């Protein structure tokens, strides 16, 4: 069991390194540190994570399958730039899924689960108050995945997490003027309805919340530095 960190690094399977890169890039997207259109240079990523270009390619291929990265022949990999039609389709999918999530949750939510949601809301509120942009962005997105996980359906939770990652890309490219404070308040209202087991109100509030976020999107592409975004 007593193995040096260096030894662990040598024997770590490539799949672990691949997932580490995938997780870091997804996190950077969700926290708005990686912008749509950013070039993901294989050599640079390999250097940052101390892995071979083969491992980097495996990670980029996985992200490409998830539609978070675009692979262009002779040009390389880039953070995806979703079009307006795709943006609308992503939010339409979220509307259909998340309305069902809160309706189902209203029928079975427990006091302990309400307490878990209240604790999450507290962390959201604190992140918003201290202007922790990356923290509040992650927490506001995670709220929706937490709702799905409370149903005990990991497949649904993962599907929603994937949609949230794509939503983050869309919000980066079509920058939202919708404030974090407003989103946080809307989350509170949704939890209030869940605690009352008011399925109709919960579904309506979720639909209004997602519509509000989508409505306030506007085109505002920017660029970022890859090393700065991925370095912790």
Rosetta constraint file for C-alpha pairs under 8 A:
AtomPair CA 3 CA 7 HARMONIC 6.29 0.50
AtomPair CA 3 CA 8 HARMONIC 6.63 0.50
AtomPair CA 4 CA 8 HARMONIC 6.31 0.50
AtomPair CA 5 CA 9 HARMONIC 6.12 0.50
AtomPair CA 6 CA 10 HARMONIC 6.37 0.50
AtomPair CA 7 CA 11 HARMONIC 6.45 0.50
AtomPair CA 8 CA 12 HARMONIC 5.88 0.50
AtomPair CA 12 CA 16 HARMONIC 6.68 0.50
AtomPair CA 12 CA 17 HARMONIC 7.50 0.50
AtomPair CA 13 CA 17 HARMONIC 6.96 0.50
AtomPair CA 14 CA 18 HARMONIC 6.08 0.50
AtomPair CA 14 CA 55 HARMONIC 6.47 0.50
AtomPair CA 15 CA 19 HARMONIC 6.13 0.50
AtomPair CA 15 CA 55 HARMONIC 7.97 0.50
AtomPair CA 16 CA 20 HARMONIC 6.16 0.50
AtomPair CA 17 CA 21 HARMONIC 6.39 0.50
AtomPair CA 17 CA 51 HARMONIC 7.39 0.50
AtomPair CA 17 CA 55 HARMONIC 7.06 0.50
AtomPair CA 18 CA 22 HARMONIC 6.28 0.50
AtomPair CA 18 CA 55 HARMONIC 5.70 0.50
AtomPair CA 18 CA 56 HARMONIC 6.63 0.50
AtomPair CA 18 CA 58 HARMONIC 6.38 0.50
AtomPair CA 18 CA 59 HARMONIC 5.04 0.50
AtomPair CA 19 CA 23 HARMONIC 5.92 0.50
AtomPair CA 19 CA 59 HARMONIC 6.79 0.50
AtomPair CA 20 CA 24 HARMONIC 6.11 0.50
AtomPair CA 21 CA 25 HARMONIC 6.18 0.50
AtomPair CA 21 CA 49 HARMONIC 7.43 0.50
AtomPair CA 21 CA 56 HARMONIC 7.35 0.50
AtomPair CA 21 CA 59 HARMONIC 6.27 0.50
AtomPair CA 22 CA 26 HARMONIC 6.13 0.50
AtomPair CA 22 CA 59 HARMONIC 5.50 0.50
AtomPair CA 22 CA 60 HARMONIC 7.43 0.50
AtomPair CA 22 CA 62 HARMONIC 7.62 0.50
AtomPair CA 22 CA 63 HARMONIC 6.78 0.50
AtomPair CA 23 CA 27 HARMONIC 5.96 0.50
AtomPair CA 24 CA 28 HARMONIC 6.08 0.50
AtomPair CA 24 CA 230 HARMONIC 6.54 0.50
AtomPair CA 25 CA 29 HARMONIC 6.23 0.50
AtomPair CA 25 CA 34 HARMONIC 7.67 0.50
AtomPair CA 25 CA 230 HARMONIC 6.86 0.50
AtomPair CA 26 CA 30 HARMONIC 6.18 0.50
AtomPair CA 26 CA 165 HARMONIC 6.81 0.50
AtomPair CA 27 CA 31 HARMONIC 5.98 0.50
AtomPair CA 28 CA 32 HARMONIC 6.01 0.50
AtomPair CA 28 CA 33 HARMONIC 4.88 0.50
AtomPair CA 28 CA 34 HARMONIC 5.37 0.50
AtomPair CA 28 CA 229 HARMONIC 6.29 0.50
AtomPair CA 28 CA 230 HARMONIC 6.51 0.50
AtomPair CA 29 CA 33 HARMONIC 5.91 0.50
AtomPair CA 29 CA 34 HARMONIC 4.96 0.50
AtomPair CA 29 CA 35 HARMONIC 6.93 0.50
AtomPair CA 29 CA 165 HARMONIC 7.01 0.50
AtomPair CA 29 CA 168 HARMONIC 6.52 0.50
AtomPair CA 29 CA 169 HARMONIC 6.46 0.50
AtomPair CA 30 CA 137 HARMONIC 6.97 0.50
AtomPair CA 30 CA 138 HARMONIC 6.23 0.50
AtomPair CA 30 CA 141 HARMONIC 7.80 0.50
AtomPair CA 30 CA 164 HARMONIC 7.84 0.50
AtomPair CA 30 CA 165 HARMONIC 5.80 0.50
AtomPair CA 30 CA 168 HARMONIC 5.29 0.50
AtomPair CA 30 CA 169 HARMONIC 7.40 0.50
AtomPair CA 31 CA 133 HARMONIC 7.59 0.50
AtomPair CA 31 CA 134 HARMONIC 4.64 0.50
AtomPair CA 31 CA 135 HARMONIC 7.21 0.50
AtomPair CA 31 CA 137 HARMONIC 5.57 0.50
AtomPair CA 31 CA 138 HARMONIC 5.69 0.50
AtomPair CA 31 CA 168 HARMONIC 7.97 0.50
AtomPair CA 32 CA 134 HARMONIC 6.84 0.50
AtomPair CA 32 CA 137 HARMONIC 7.68 0.50
AtomPair CA 32 CA 168 HARMONIC 7.33 0.50
AtomPair CA 32 CA 172 HARMONIC 6.75 0.50
AtomPair CA 33 CA 134 HARMONIC 7.89 0.50
AtomPair CA 33 CA 224 HARMONIC 7.38 0.50
AtomPair CA 33 CA 229 HARMONIC 5.06 0.50
AtomPair CA 33 CA 230 HARMONIC 7.89 0.50
AtomPair CA 34 CA 38 HARMONIC 6.90 0.50
AtomPair CA 34 CA 79 HARMONIC 7.67 0.50
AtomPair CA 34 CA 223 HARMONIC 7.88 0.50
AtomPair CA 34 CA 224 HARMONIC 6.27 0.50
AtomPair CA 34 CA 225 HARMONIC 7.86 0.50
AtomPair CA 34 CA 226 HARMONIC 7.14 0.50
AtomPair CA 34 CA 229 HARMONIC 5.86 0.50
AtomPair CA 35 CA 79 HARMONIC 6.96 0.50
AtomPair CA 35 CA 169 HARMONIC 7.36 0.50
AtomPair CA 35 CA 172 HARMONIC 6.32 0.50
AtomPair CA 35 CA 173 HARMONIC 7.36 0.50
AtomPair CA 35 CA 221 HARMONIC 7.67 0.50
AtomPair CA 35 CA 222 HARMONIC 6.37 0.50
AtomPair CA 35 CA 223 HARMONIC 5.62 0.50
AtomPair CA 35 CA 224 HARMONIC 6.05 0.50
AtomPair CA 36 CA 78 HARMONIC 7.67 0.50
AtomPair CA 36 CA 79 HARMONIC 5.01 0.50
AtomPair CA 36 CA 80 HARMONIC 5.54 0.50
AtomPair CA 36 CA 81 HARMONIC 5.05 0.50
AtomPair CA 36 CA 169 HARMONIC 6.40 0.50
AtomPair CA 36 CA 172 HARMONIC 6.82 0.50
AtomPair CA 36 CA 173 HARMONIC 6.08 0.50
AtomPair CA 36 CA 221 HARMONIC 7.12 0.50
AtomPair CA 36 CA 222 HARMONIC 7.47 0.50
AtomPair CA 36 CA 223 HARMONIC 7.34 0.50
AtomPair CA 37 CA 78 HARMONIC 5.48 0.50
AtomPair CA 37 CA 79 HARMONIC 4.97 0.50
AtomPair CA 37 CA 80 HARMONIC 6.02 0.50
AtomPair CA 37 CA 81 HARMONIC 5.91 0.50
AtomPair CA 37 CA 223 HARMONIC 7.18 0.50
AtomPair CA 38 CA 78 HARMONIC 5.39 0.50
AtomPair CA 38 CA 79 HARMONIC 5.27 0.50
AtomPair CA 38 CA 223 HARMONIC 6.21 0.50
AtomPair CA 38 CA 224 HARMONIC 6.59 0.50
AtomPair CA 38 CA 225 HARMONIC 7.82 0.50
AtomPair CA 38 CA 226 HARMONIC 7.24 0.50
AtomPair CA 39 CA 76 HARMONIC 7.47 0.50
AtomPair CA 39 CA 77 HARMONIC 5.97 0.50
AtomPair CA 39 CA 78 HARMONIC 4.38 0.50
AtomPair CA 39 CA 79 HARMONIC 6.58 0.50
AtomPair CA 39 CA 226 HARMONIC 7.53 0.50
AtomPair CA 40 CA 44 HARMONIC 7.89 0.50
AtomPair CA 40 CA 45 HARMONIC 7.23 0.50
AtomPair CA 40 CA 76 HARMONIC 7.42 0.50
AtomPair CA 40 CA 77 HARMONIC 5.27 0.50
AtomPair CA 40 CA 78 HARMONIC 5.34 0.50
AtomPair CA 40 CA 79 HARMONIC 7.04 0.50
AtomPair CA 40 CA 226 HARMONIC 6.92 0.50
AtomPair CA 41 CA 45 HARMONIC 6.20 0.50
AtomPair CA 41 CA 76 HARMONIC 7.17 0.50
AtomPair CA 41 CA 77 HARMONIC 6.93 0.50
AtomPair CA 42 CA 46 HARMONIC 5.97 0.50
AtomPair CA 42 CA 53 HARMONIC 5.99 0.50
AtomPair CA 42 CA 56 HARMONIC 6.11 0.50
AtomPair CA 42 CA 57 HARMONIC 7.14 0.50
AtomPair CA 43 CA 47 HARMONIC 6.17 0.50
AtomPair CA 43 CA 53 HARMONIC 6.47 0.50
AtomPair CA 44 CA 48 HARMONIC 6.18 0.50
AtomPair CA 44 CA 227 HARMONIC 7.56 0.50
AtomPair CA 45 CA 49 HARMONIC 6.18 0.50
AtomPair CA 45 CA 56 HARMONIC 6.89 0.50
AtomPair CA 45 CA 227 HARMONIC 7.81 0.50
AtomPair CA 46 CA 50 HARMONIC 5.41 0.50
AtomPair CA 46 CA 51 HARMONIC 4.87 0.50
AtomPair CA 46 CA 52 HARMONIC 5.70 0.50
AtomPair CA 46 CA 53 HARMONIC 5.79 0.50
AtomPair CA 46 CA 55 HARMONIC 7.92 0.50
AtomPair CA 46 CA 56 HARMONIC 6.15 0.50
AtomPair CA 47 CA 51 HARMONIC 6.72 0.50
AtomPair CA 48 CA 227 HARMONIC 7.37 0.50
AtomPair CA 48 CA 231 HARMONIC 7.54 0.50
AtomPair CA 51 CA 55 HARMONIC 6.41 0.50
AtomPair CA 51 CA 56 HARMONIC 7.21 0.50
AtomPair CA 52 CA 56 HARMONIC 6.58 0.50
AtomPair CA 53 CA 57 HARMONIC 6.06 0.50
AtomPair CA 54 CA 58 HARMONIC 6.34 0.50
AtomPair CA 55 CA 59 HARMONIC 6.46 0.50
AtomPair CA 56 CA 60 HARMONIC 6.23 0.50
AtomPair CA 57 CA 61 HARMONIC 5.96 0.50
AtomPair CA 58 CA 62 HARMONIC 6.28 0.50
AtomPair CA 59 CA 63 HARMONIC 6.28 0.50
AtomPair CA 60 CA 64 HARMONIC 6.02 0.50
AtomPair CA 60 CA 69 HARMONIC 6.83 0.50
AtomPair CA 60 CA 77 HARMONIC 7.21 0.50
AtomPair CA 61 CA 65 HARMONIC 6.32 0.50
AtomPair CA 61 CA 71 HARMONIC 7.93 0.50
AtomPair CA 62 CA 66 HARMONIC 6.50 0.50
AtomPair CA 63 CA 67 HARMONIC 6.27 0.50
AtomPair CA 63 CA 68 HARMONIC 5.37 0.50
AtomPair CA 63 CA 69 HARMONIC 5.39 0.50
AtomPair CA 64 CA 68 HARMONIC 5.76 0.50
AtomPair CA 64 CA 69 HARMONIC 4.50 0.50
AtomPair CA 64 CA 70 HARMONIC 5.71 0.50
AtomPair CA 64 CA 71 HARMONIC 6.81 0.50
AtomPair CA 65 CA 69 HARMONIC 7.94 0.50
AtomPair CA 66 CA 162 HARMONIC 7.46 0.50
AtomPair CA 67 CA 80 HARMONIC 6.88 0.50
AtomPair CA 67 CA 166 HARMONIC 7.69 0.50
AtomPair CA 68 CA 79 HARMONIC 6.18 0.50
AtomPair CA 68 CA 80 HARMONIC 5.23 0.50
AtomPair CA 68 CA 165 HARMONIC 7.72 0.50
AtomPair CA 68 CA 166 HARMONIC 6.62 0.50
AtomPair CA 68 CA 169 HARMONIC 7.78 0.50
AtomPair CA 69 CA 77 HARMONIC 6.58 0.50
AtomPair CA 69 CA 78 HARMONIC 5.60 0.50
AtomPair CA 69 CA 79 HARMONIC 4.57 0.50
AtomPair CA 69 CA 80 HARMONIC 4.64 0.50
AtomPair CA 70 CA 77 HARMONIC 5.67 0.50
AtomPair CA 70 CA 78 HARMONIC 5.26 0.50
AtomPair CA 70 CA 79 HARMONIC 6.21 0.50
AtomPair CA 70 CA 80 HARMONIC 5.20 0.50
AtomPair CA 71 CA 75 HARMONIC 7.91 0.50
AtomPair CA 71 CA 76 HARMONIC 5.79 0.50
AtomPair CA 71 CA 77 HARMONIC 4.51 0.50
AtomPair CA 71 CA 78 HARMONIC 6.52 0.50
AtomPair CA 72 CA 76 HARMONIC 5.28 0.50
AtomPair CA 72 CA 77 HARMONIC 6.19 0.50
AtomPair CA 72 CA 78 HARMONIC 7.91 0.50
AtomPair CA 80 CA 169 HARMONIC 7.52 0.50
AtomPair CA 81 CA 169 HARMONIC 7.30 0.50
AtomPair CA 81 CA 170 HARMONIC 7.62 0.50
AtomPair CA 81 CA 173 HARMONIC 6.95 0.50
AtomPair CA 82 CA 86 HARMONIC 5.96 0.50
AtomPair CA 82 CA 87 HARMONIC 6.40 0.50
AtomPair CA 82 CA 169 HARMONIC 7.29 0.50
AtomPair CA 82 CA 170 HARMONIC 6.19 0.50
AtomPair CA 82 CA 173 HARMONIC 7.66 0.50
AtomPair CA 83 CA 87 HARMONIC 6.20 0.50
AtomPair CA 84 CA 88 HARMONIC 6.30 0.50
AtomPair CA 85 CA 89 HARMONIC 6.28 0.50
AtomPair CA 86 CA 90 HARMONIC 6.13 0.50
AtomPair CA 87 CA 91 HARMONIC 6.41 0.50
AtomPair CA 87 CA 167 HARMONIC 7.47 0.50
AtomPair CA 87 CA 170 HARMONIC 6.14 0.50
AtomPair CA 88 CA 92 HARMONIC 6.06 0.50
AtomPair CA 88 CA 214 HARMONIC 7.87 0.50
AtomPair CA 89 CA 93 HARMONIC 6.12 0.50
AtomPair CA 90 CA 94 HARMONIC 6.27 0.50
AtomPair CA 90 CA 163 HARMONIC 6.77 0.50
AtomPair CA 90 CA 166 HARMONIC 7.49 0.50
AtomPair CA 90 CA 167 HARMONIC 6.93 0.50
AtomPair CA 91 CA 95 HARMONIC 6.08 0.50
AtomPair CA 91 CA 167 HARMONIC 7.53 0.50
AtomPair CA 91 CA 210 HARMONIC 7.23 0.50
AtomPair CA 91 CA 214 HARMONIC 6.99 0.50
AtomPair CA 92 CA 96 HARMONIC 6.40 0.50
AtomPair CA 93 CA 97 HARMONIC 6.17 0.50
AtomPair CA 94 CA 98 HARMONIC 5.65 0.50
AtomPair CA 94 CA 160 HARMONIC 7.58 0.50
AtomPair CA 94 CA 163 HARMONIC 7.22 0.50
AtomPair CA 94 CA 210 HARMONIC 7.87 0.50
AtomPair CA 95 CA 99 HARMONIC 5.93 0.50
AtomPair CA 95 CA 206 HARMONIC 7.85 0.50
AtomPair CA 95 CA 207 HARMONIC 6.12 0.50
AtomPair CA 95 CA 210 HARMONIC 6.88 0.50
AtomPair CA 96 CA 100 HARMONIC 6.62 0.50
AtomPair CA 97 CA 101 HARMONIC 6.30 0.50
AtomPair CA 98 CA 102 HARMONIC 6.33 0.50
AtomPair CA 98 CA 144 HARMONIC 7.82 0.50
AtomPair CA 98 CA 203 HARMONIC 7.89 0.50
AtomPair CA 98 CA 206 HARMONIC 7.17 0.50
AtomPair CA 99 CA 103 HARMONIC 6.30 0.50
AtomPair CA 99 CA 202 HARMONIC 7.86 0.50
AtomPair CA 99 CA 203 HARMONIC 4.84 0.50
AtomPair CA 99 CA 204 HARMONIC 7.76 0.50
AtomPair CA 99 CA 206 HARMONIC 6.40 0.50
AtomPair CA 99 CA 207 HARMONIC 6.72 0.50
AtomPair CA 100 CA 104 HARMONIC 6.10 0.50
AtomPair CA 100 CA 203 HARMONIC 7.47 0.50
AtomPair CA 101 CA 105 HARMONIC 6.01 0.50
AtomPair CA 101 CA 147 HARMONIC 7.12 0.50
AtomPair CA 101 CA 148 HARMONIC 6.20 0.50
AtomPair CA 101 CA 151 HARMONIC 7.82 0.50
AtomPair CA 102 CA 106 HARMONIC 6.04 0.50
AtomPair CA 102 CA 147 HARMONIC 7.36 0.50
AtomPair CA 102 CA 194 HARMONIC 7.28 0.50
AtomPair CA 102 CA 199 HARMONIC 6.85 0.50
AtomPair CA 102 CA 202 HARMONIC 6.12 0.50
AtomPair CA 102 CA 203 HARMONIC 6.06 0.50
AtomPair CA 102 CA 206 HARMONIC 7.89 0.50
AtomPair CA 103 CA 107 HARMONIC 6.95 0.50
AtomPair CA 103 CA 199 HARMONIC 4.81 0.50
AtomPair CA 103 CA 200 HARMONIC 7.26 0.50
AtomPair CA 103 CA 202 HARMONIC 6.90 0.50
AtomPair CA 103 CA 203 HARMONIC 6.20 0.50
AtomPair CA 104 CA 108 HARMONIC 7.00 0.50
AtomPair CA 104 CA 151 HARMONIC 7.82 0.50
AtomPair CA 104 CA 199 HARMONIC 7.84 0.50
AtomPair CA 105 CA 109 HARMONIC 5.40 0.50
AtomPair CA 105 CA 147 HARMONIC 7.75 0.50
AtomPair CA 105 CA 150 HARMONIC 7.54 0.50
AtomPair CA 105 CA 151 HARMONIC 6.43 0.50
AtomPair CA 105 CA 194 HARMONIC 7.29 0.50
AtomPair CA 106 CA 194 HARMONIC 5.31 0.50
AtomPair CA 106 CA 195 HARMONIC 7.57 0.50
AtomPair CA 106 CA 196 HARMONIC 7.99 0.50
AtomPair CA 106 CA 197 HARMONIC 4.58 0.50
AtomPair CA 106 CA 198 HARMONIC 6.54 0.50
AtomPair CA 106 CA 199 HARMONIC 5.51 0.50
AtomPair CA 106 CA 202 HARMONIC 7.94 0.50
AtomPair CA 107 CA 197 HARMONIC 6.59 0.50
AtomPair CA 107 CA 199 HARMONIC 7.68 0.50
AtomPair CA 109 CA 113 HARMONIC 6.25 0.50
AtomPair CA 109 CA 114 HARMONIC 7.09 0.50
AtomPair CA 109 CA 150 HARMONIC 7.88 0.50
AtomPair CA 109 CA 194 HARMONIC 7.43 0.50
AtomPair CA 109 CA 195 HARMONIC 7.60 0.50
AtomPair CA 109 CA 197 HARMONIC 7.79 0.50
AtomPair CA 110 CA 114 HARMONIC 6.35 0.50
AtomPair CA 111 CA 115 HARMONIC 6.21 0.50
AtomPair CA 111 CA 195 HARMONIC 7.84 0.50
AtomPair CA 112 CA 116 HARMONIC 6.28 0.50
AtomPair CA 113 CA 117 HARMONIC 6.28 0.50
AtomPair CA 113 CA 150 HARMONIC 7.09 0.50
AtomPair CA 114 CA 118 HARMONIC 6.16 0.50
AtomPair CA 114 CA 191 HARMONIC 7.38 0.50
AtomPair CA 114 CA 194 HARMONIC 7.82 0.50
AtomPair CA 114 CA 195 HARMONIC 6.35 0.50
AtomPair CA 115 CA 119 HARMONIC 6.19 0.50
AtomPair CA 116 CA 120 HARMONIC 6.36 0.50
AtomPair CA 117 CA 121 HARMONIC 6.19 0.50
AtomPair CA 117 CA 143 HARMONIC 8.00 0.50
AtomPair CA 117 CA 146 HARMONIC 7.93 0.50
AtomPair CA 117 CA 191 HARMONIC 7.10 0.50
AtomPair CA 118 CA 122 HARMONIC 6.23 0.50
AtomPair CA 118 CA 191 HARMONIC 7.67 0.50
AtomPair CA 119 CA 123 HARMONIC 6.50 0.50
AtomPair CA 120 CA 124 HARMONIC 6.30 0.50
AtomPair CA 120 CA 139 HARMONIC 7.70 0.50
AtomPair CA 120 CA 143 HARMONIC 7.26 0.50
AtomPair CA 121 CA 125 HARMONIC 6.09 0.50
AtomPair CA 121 CA 184 HARMONIC 7.43 0.50
AtomPair CA 121 CA 187 HARMONIC 7.48 0.50
AtomPair CA 121 CA 188 HARMONIC 6.87 0.50
AtomPair CA 122 CA 126 HARMONIC 6.19 0.50
AtomPair CA 123 CA 127 HARMONIC 6.15 0.50
AtomPair CA 123 CA 139 HARMONIC 7.50 0.50
AtomPair CA 124 CA 128 HARMONIC 6.18 0.50
AtomPair CA 124 CA 136 HARMONIC 5.83 0.50
AtomPair CA 124 CA 139 HARMONIC 5.80 0.50
AtomPair CA 124 CA 140 HARMONIC 6.55 0.50
AtomPair CA 124 CA 184 HARMONIC 6.75 0.50
AtomPair CA 125 CA 129 HARMONIC 6.11 0.50
AtomPair CA 125 CA 181 HARMONIC 7.99 0.50
AtomPair CA 125 CA 184 HARMONIC 6.81 0.50
AtomPair CA 126 CA 130 HARMONIC 6.30 0.50
AtomPair CA 127 CA 131 HARMONIC 6.14 0.50
AtomPair CA 127 CA 132 HARMONIC 5.11 0.50
AtomPair CA 127 CA 133 HARMONIC 7.55 0.50
AtomPair CA 127 CA 135 HARMONIC 6.06 0.50
AtomPair CA 127 CA 136 HARMONIC 5.02 0.50
AtomPair CA 128 CA 132 HARMONIC 6.21 0.50
AtomPair CA 128 CA 133 HARMONIC 7.50 0.50
AtomPair CA 128 CA 136 HARMONIC 5.79 0.50
AtomPair CA 128 CA 180 HARMONIC 6.65 0.50
AtomPair CA 128 CA 181 HARMONIC 6.60 0.50
AtomPair CA 131 CA 136 HARMONIC 7.83 0.50
AtomPair CA 132 CA 136 HARMONIC 5.84 0.50
AtomPair CA 133 CA 137 HARMONIC 6.00 0.50
AtomPair CA 134 CA 138 HARMONIC 6.22 0.50
AtomPair CA 135 CA 139 HARMONIC 6.16 0.50
AtomPair CA 136 CA 140 HARMONIC 5.86 0.50
AtomPair CA 136 CA 180 HARMONIC 7.52 0.50
AtomPair CA 137 CA 141 HARMONIC 6.26 0.50
AtomPair CA 137 CA 180 HARMONIC 7.90 0.50
AtomPair CA 138 CA 142 HARMONIC 5.97 0.50
AtomPair CA 139 CA 143 HARMONIC 6.18 0.50
AtomPair CA 140 CA 144 HARMONIC 7.63 0.50
AtomPair CA 140 CA 180 HARMONIC 7.99 0.50
AtomPair CA 140 CA 183 HARMONIC 7.46 0.50
AtomPair CA 140 CA 184 HARMONIC 7.04 0.50
AtomPair CA 141 CA 145 HARMONIC 7.28 0.50
AtomPair CA 141 CA 164 HARMONIC 6.50 0.50
AtomPair CA 142 CA 146 HARMONIC 6.07 0.50
AtomPair CA 142 CA 161 HARMONIC 7.91 0.50
AtomPair CA 143 CA 147 HARMONIC 6.44 0.50
AtomPair CA 143 CA 187 HARMONIC 7.90 0.50
AtomPair CA 144 CA 148 HARMONIC 6.75 0.50
AtomPair CA 144 CA 160 HARMONIC 7.57 0.50
AtomPair CA 145 CA 149 HARMONIC 6.24 0.50
AtomPair CA 145 CA 157 HARMONIC 5.51 0.50
AtomPair CA 145 CA 158 HARMONIC 7.77 0.50
AtomPair CA 145 CA 160 HARMONIC 6.13 0.50
AtomPair CA 145 CA 161 HARMONIC 5.95 0.50
AtomPair CA 146 CA 150 HARMONIC 6.23 0.50
AtomPair CA 146 CA 157 HARMONIC 7.62 0.50
AtomPair CA 147 CA 151 HARMONIC 7.14 0.50
AtomPair CA 148 CA 152 HARMONIC 7.30 0.50
AtomPair CA 148 CA 153 HARMONIC 6.78 0.50
AtomPair CA 148 CA 154 HARMONIC 7.77 0.50
AtomPair CA 148 CA 156 HARMONIC 6.42 0.50
AtomPair CA 148 CA 157 HARMONIC 5.00 0.50
AtomPair CA 148 CA 160 HARMONIC 7.64 0.50
AtomPair CA 149 CA 153 HARMONIC 5.89 0.50
AtomPair CA 149 CA 154 HARMONIC 6.18 0.50
AtomPair CA 149 CA 156 HARMONIC 7.73 0.50
AtomPair CA 149 CA 157 HARMONIC 5.46 0.50
AtomPair CA 153 CA 157 HARMONIC 6.28 0.50
AtomPair CA 154 CA 158 HARMONIC 5.99 0.50
AtomPair CA 155 CA 159 HARMONIC 6.17 0.50
AtomPair CA 156 CA 160 HARMONIC 6.16 0.50
AtomPair CA 157 CA 161 HARMONIC 6.10 0.50
AtomPair CA 158 CA 162 HARMONIC 6.19 0.50
AtomPair CA 159 CA 163 HARMONIC 6.39 0.50
AtomPair CA 160 CA 164 HARMONIC 6.07 0.50
AtomPair CA 161 CA 165 HARMONIC 6.29 0.50
AtomPair CA 162 CA 166 HARMONIC 6.46 0.50
AtomPair CA 163 CA 167 HARMONIC 6.02 0.50
AtomPair CA 164 CA 168 HARMONIC 6.13 0.50
AtomPair CA 165 CA 169 HARMONIC 6.56 0.50
AtomPair CA 166 CA 170 HARMONIC 6.32 0.50
AtomPair CA 167 CA 171 HARMONIC 6.10 0.50
AtomPair CA 168 CA 172 HARMONIC 6.18 0.50
AtomPair CA 169 CA 173 HARMONIC 6.28 0.50
AtomPair CA 170 CA 174 HARMONIC 5.77 0.50
AtomPair CA 170 CA 175 HARMONIC 7.62 0.50
AtomPair CA 171 CA 175 HARMONIC 4.87 0.50
AtomPair CA 171 CA 176 HARMONIC 5.67 0.50
AtomPair CA 171 CA 217 HARMONIC 6.56 0.50
AtomPair CA 172 CA 176 HARMONIC 7.58 0.50
AtomPair CA 172 CA 220 HARMONIC 7.50 0.50
AtomPair CA 172 CA 221 HARMONIC 7.06 0.50
AtomPair CA 173 CA 218 HARMONIC 7.86 0.50
AtomPair CA 173 CA 219 HARMONIC 6.04 0.50
AtomPair CA 173 CA 220 HARMONIC 5.62 0.50
AtomPair CA 173 CA 221 HARMONIC 4.86 0.50
AtomPair CA 173 CA 222 HARMONIC 7.50 0.50
AtomPair CA 174 CA 217 HARMONIC 5.00 0.50
AtomPair CA 174 CA 218 HARMONIC 4.28 0.50
AtomPair CA 174 CA 219 HARMONIC 3.99 0.50
AtomPair CA 174 CA 220 HARMONIC 5.32 0.50
AtomPair CA 174 CA 221 HARMONIC 6.97 0.50
AtomPair CA 175 CA 217 HARMONIC 5.47 0.50
AtomPair CA 175 CA 218 HARMONIC 5.32 0.50
AtomPair CA 175 CA 219 HARMONIC 6.15 0.50
AtomPair CA 175 CA 220 HARMONIC 5.48 0.50
AtomPair CA 175 CA 221 HARMONIC 7.69 0.50
AtomPair CA 176 CA 213 HARMONIC 6.95 0.50
AtomPair CA 176 CA 214 HARMONIC 7.95 0.50
AtomPair CA 176 CA 216 HARMONIC 5.37 0.50
AtomPair CA 176 CA 217 HARMONIC 4.48 0.50
AtomPair CA 176 CA 218 HARMONIC 6.33 0.50
AtomPair CA 177 CA 216 HARMONIC 5.61 0.50
AtomPair CA 177 CA 217 HARMONIC 6.76 0.50
AtomPair CA 177 CA 218 HARMONIC 7.85 0.50
AtomPair CA 178 CA 182 HARMONIC 7.02 0.50
AtomPair CA 178 CA 183 HARMONIC 7.46 0.50
AtomPair CA 178 CA 212 HARMONIC 7.39 0.50
AtomPair CA 178 CA 213 HARMONIC 6.03 0.50
AtomPair CA 178 CA 216 HARMONIC 5.80 0.50
AtomPair CA 178 CA 217 HARMONIC 7.93 0.50
AtomPair CA 179 CA 183 HARMONIC 6.49 0.50
AtomPair CA 180 CA 184 HARMONIC 6.09 0.50
AtomPair CA 181 CA 185 HARMONIC 6.25 0.50
AtomPair CA 182 CA 186 HARMONIC 6.22 0.50
AtomPair CA 183 CA 187 HARMONIC 6.27 0.50
AtomPair CA 183 CA 209 HARMONIC 7.24 0.50
AtomPair CA 184 CA 188 HARMONIC 6.44 0.50
AtomPair CA 185 CA 189 HARMONIC 6.46 0.50
AtomPair CA 186 CA 190 HARMONIC 6.33 0.50
AtomPair CA 186 CA 205 HARMONIC 7.40 0.50
AtomPair CA 186 CA 209 HARMONIC 6.33 0.50
AtomPair CA 187 CA 191 HARMONIC 6.34 0.50
AtomPair CA 188 CA 192 HARMONIC 6.18 0.50
AtomPair CA 189 CA 193 HARMONIC 6.35 0.50
AtomPair CA 189 CA 205 HARMONIC 7.25 0.50
AtomPair CA 190 CA 194 HARMONIC 6.27 0.50
AtomPair CA 190 CA 201 HARMONIC 7.94 0.50
AtomPair CA 190 CA 202 HARMONIC 5.40 0.50
AtomPair CA 190 CA 205 HARMONIC 5.98 0.50
AtomPair CA 190 CA 206 HARMONIC 6.62 0.50
AtomPair CA 191 CA 195 HARMONIC 6.09 0.50
AtomPair CA 191 CA 202 HARMONIC 7.77 0.50
AtomPair CA 192 CA 196 HARMONIC 6.40 0.50
AtomPair CA 193 CA 197 HARMONIC 6.12 0.50
AtomPair CA 193 CA 198 HARMONIC 5.29 0.50
AtomPair CA 193 CA 199 HARMONIC 7.26 0.50
AtomPair CA 193 CA 201 HARMONIC 6.07 0.50
AtomPair CA 193 CA 202 HARMONIC 5.16 0.50
AtomPair CA 194 CA 198 HARMONIC 6.08 0.50
AtomPair CA 194 CA 199 HARMONIC 7.04 0.50
AtomPair CA 194 CA 202 HARMONIC 6.16 0.50
AtomPair CA 198 CA 202 HARMONIC 6.14 0.50
AtomPair CA 199 CA 203 HARMONIC 6.09 0.50
AtomPair CA 200 CA 204 HARMONIC 6.16 0.50
AtomPair CA 201 CA 205 HARMONIC 5.98 0.50
AtomPair CA 202 CA 206 HARMONIC 6.12 0.50
AtomPair CA 203 CA 207 HARMONIC 6.14 0.50
AtomPair CA 204 CA 208 HARMONIC 6.17 0.50
AtomPair CA 205 CA 209 HARMONIC 6.03 0.50
AtomPair CA 206 CA 210 HARMONIC 6.25 0.50
AtomPair CA 207 CA 211 HARMONIC 6.02 0.50
AtomPair CA 208 CA 212 HARMONIC 5.97 0.50
AtomPair CA 209 CA 213 HARMONIC 6.41 0.50
AtomPair CA 210 CA 214 HARMONIC 6.15 0.50
AtomPair CA 211 CA 215 HARMONIC 5.82 0.50
AtomPair CA 212 CA 216 HARMONIC 6.34 0.50
AtomPair CA 213 CA 217 HARMONIC 6.85 0.50
AtomPair CA 224 CA 228 HARMONIC 7.98 0.50
AtomPair CA 224 CA 229 HARMONIC 7.32 0.50
AtomPair CA 225 CA 229 HARMONIC 6.19 0.50
AtomPair CA 226 CA 230 HARMONIC 6.28 0.50
AtomPair CA 227 CA 231 HARMONIC 5.82 0.50
